[in-house]
Amino acid sequence: MSNRGGKNRGRNNWNHGGGRKFYDGPGNNNYSEHDDRIERKVTDVKRRVSFKPFSGGRNKGGVKITDMQIRAHLEDDEAMGGGAGGGSDGFDGDRRGFKKGFRGRRRGSPVPRTGQQVFRKKLIAGPTSWYEVKIPYGHKYEKEFILRSLVNAISPLIFIPQYWKVEDTAVSFYIEDFQAAEALQKIDRTIGLPDGRKMIVIVRNSNPQYQVNAQLKERMKLAMVKRYNPATRALNLEKFHTDPDLSDIFCALFRPQIMLAAFDVIKDNIPDLEALNLNDNKLLILDHFRTLAQKVPNLKILHMANNKIPYVTSLDCLKALSLVEINLEGNPLKDRIKDQTVYISEVRKRLPKIIKLDNMDLPPPIGFDVPEDNHKLPSAKASFLCDTAGADIVRQFLEQYFMIYDSDNRQPLLEAYHEHAMISMTVFNSPSQGSQQRLQSYLNYNRNLNTKRDLDTRCRFLKMGRLPVVSFLSELPNTKHDPMTFVVDLTLFTPQLILLTVTGVFKERKVAVINEPYRSFQRSLVIVPSGSGFCIRNEMIHINNATRIQEEKAFKDPASNGFQATAAATTAVPPVAVAPIPPVVAVPPVVVGGPDDNTKLQMVQAMAAHSNMNLEWSRKCLEETNWDFERAGFAFTELHKQNRIPPEAFVKQ
């Protein structure tokens, strides 16, 4: 019972000692909101101090005296300077800061009144950082006196105070310079005041508050009026936030919302703007500049020097602008690219029309001399014919070629290829396709140069010569093409050369396979004249799996049953005769004693035109068949299939 009474007496002694409340509650901010403290002597107040063991906790018979309360007491007894009083650590009265400062002291031991270490919250430097400087009790002193005292204390460093404000008894303002902010934080309680106290200087990271509204846009508009030059259609927004007309409102353009508001003001009032200066605005992120081309379509000159733009890729958002001049000096992106040639090249990748970079004239960009009015691409078409005169010839050639290619015997294709023809194939096999759809039958002939890097391998997969070409085609799977899916691009058509590309869909004809796999193809053909017809001089084939859309559309039309290769294909006109053959002179009926010399001459000319043989061998063919033109044509076809006609028969005399 005696102990409990002792504790109660201790509580009363602390709470009522000297007839004055020691601690004015948890809202205490290390300095009073009214500075009416009275100097008094320690001997005026008699206090009883009893030391009782402290067991911890409020409900265990004792009152816990916190470091914050002790500091408040010391602050009340001392002048504003002296020791490490409240607020000097930069926490602005945060209780956690005081606990941190006394972590090494044994709990319950007396607090030293002088010489203790001052703990301040470390300032953070960033590319767009601002710092708030707060002077408690600053309302007593003139603005000029406070600023002059601070500038003299951190000399030779200087700072520009922004957004001066008096709130209750404290004054505050904002600065941008990190070094100046650190220096101001270090001079806390070192500047003497007229009343003998020391000036409290609290510095912390903080951005001024702002709100984008109609009032802000109106203030921006008024500030832009004096910065606009109507003669050159140029607007100077350099260091826009330091404009005297905006001294009481935060208007920093590095804030995307504020920059977008500035774009809106320009769009509404200066839509024909051609030059814009944004130097020294701490610009860092430029993603919102993508809308600049829509709001200022005539912009040609843009200055963005002395900002914080980190990478040249940040300029991607300016691609829609037709800029001819840009200034990027003083930005980190220039330090990242040491080679000036590479720097110019990277900028021109994003802005190809630039002729002046960082106040330096550049050589004119290399481009095509095409009027800007003709920059639109032509509309897409299913097929393209550079010359409509070649439509019939291309159609006949492809019909005859694929009719034989889809047959069971591809040997007649010997007539469709030049003696020195070349052919190659590339294959793309998607890993996502199932095993049934794999292009294994074609991969063995794949001449993809990305995978075939060895010269010998590349040469081995390139088929050269008429016989190797047809032998290669004969080894490929049997097919059935859908002519309704064909898209033909005739890009060159002259009497000496035809260049065309045909794409489409085919399916493989496999025995005992229900779902025949669908393939897509592309064949590029170089065709040259040969006798009275044409033949393939060079061909490139690309095979791929058909897409789902191609499969859904292929072989749906009754007419798309492929090119029917019947037995007549063996006696069909060879592909080399795809060009319209001159009409054969009518052969008179055979009479006793044979045709006369004039008729024989007409028959020889007709046989030469039909078979592509010279006149001498055409005459031999007719003579051996007793001048029977039909028998001569049949004999020529059969012997030609068997490759029994000597080469000299086709040499023109």
PyMOL commands that set and color helices and strands:
alter all, ss='L'
color gray80, all
select helices_A, chain A and resi 2-19+42-44+67-77+95-101+138-140+143-154+178-186+214-225+240-242+244-246+256-269+287-295+312-318+332-336+340-350+372-374+388-405+411-416+435-437+440-443+455-460+466-475+548-553+567-571+575-577+597-611+615-624+629-641+647-650
alter helices_A, ss='H'
color red, helices_A
select strands_A, chain A and resi 131-135+162-167+170-175+202-205+228-229+234-236+275-277+301-303+325-327+356-357+360-361+384-385+417-428+463-464+479-493+498-508+518-530+533-545
alter strands_A, ss='S'
color yellow, strands_A
deselect
rebuild
show_as cartoon
